């Protein structure tokens, strides 16, 4: 635990004691909490945000992820009660990152779920390209592979158990976002099939992805939250 985290922990304990039925103990605890906050430049937002954490997973894109990847990240975040944001890669990185922000074990579980399912999605995509699309032009191959991946993801996310959050967790996540990510803007994911009238063979790509998505596997418990990973039978 870092020094900053230790100070936050002390302050939170003092604030908890400030609700004591013992009037003198409560006053002393509140004074101590305020004294620590002033000495270390900590405000109420810091205290509230301390209950939330952030875990990051590597994206397959540098700055504009495809529709299927965005859907996978967002739906996993929703399932585990996390706020999800995308950060574009800087000049020293080759991939952007998905940040999962939540309370308790939720960010870790969401990070794990995304990493495992994203890996399986990419493997299924590569196999579909080799089997069905290897004669296509590069742009057509990528666009039709996106349809396959969208079908795969849509099938997977319907099977993930939804985590039951609460108002306190939501407030902590909001405080964390305000403290650490105050200047966010909306991101538009890349939809290579937007506005197209899909042909039968393209719809078949989507259907193939949807069928294979039902075979995705995710069952290892993380951070004591194994009951939330309701998908598949074995990794």
Secondary structure, 3 states (H helix, E strand, C coil): CCHHHHHHHHHHHHHHHCCCCCHHHHHHHHHHHHHHHHHHCCCHHHHHHCCEEEEEEECCCCCCCEHHHHHHHHHHHHHCCCEEEEECCCCCCCCCEEEEEEECCHHHHHHHHHHHHHHHHHHHHHHHHHHHHCCCCHHHHHHHHHHHHHHHHHHHHCCCCCCCCCHHHHHHHHHHHHHHCCCCCCCCCECCCCCCCCCHHHHHHHHHHHHHHCCCCECCCCCCCHHHCCECCCC
